[in-house]
Amino acid sequence: QVQLAESGGGLVQAGGSLRVSCAASGGTMSIYGMGWFRQAPGKERAFVAGIGRSGGSIFADSVKGRFTISRDSAKNTVYLQMNTLKPEDTAVYHCAASRLGVFRTTSEYSYWGQGTQVTVSS
């Protein structure tokens, strides 16, 4: 089975940048579609970005143009680069893996990381 571990979260001022990472073990990430989701207090877990097995990416409208997603096969790691951060980006960021591809909904993802906290101050 695949285990996912996020890292790189922290505190950043509005307008700043941060990169969070998701490292996989127990499997090869290249065969999975990978997604980033975030959950703020009192809110549902929401899709942020996804990258497919062939490298194509999709984004939530709220982050389009500000965030990018990438994958490093040699390191078995997927990254979420977050630029021009806003206070509303504050959330716990989770990565997830799907054997079916990349999706905007949570149900298709079989494996989830524990999450990393991202806090954006005004």
Beta strands, then each sheet from edge to edge (+ up, - down):
strand 1: 3-7
strand 2: 10-13
strand 3: 18-25
strand 4: 33-39
strand 5: 46-51
strand 6: 57-59
strand 7: 67-72
strand 8: 77-82
strand 9: 91-98
strand 10: 111-112
strand 11: 116-121
sheet 1: 1+ 3- 8+ 7-
sheet 2: 2+ 11+ 9- 4+ 5- 6+
sheet 3: 2+ 11+ 9- 10+
end
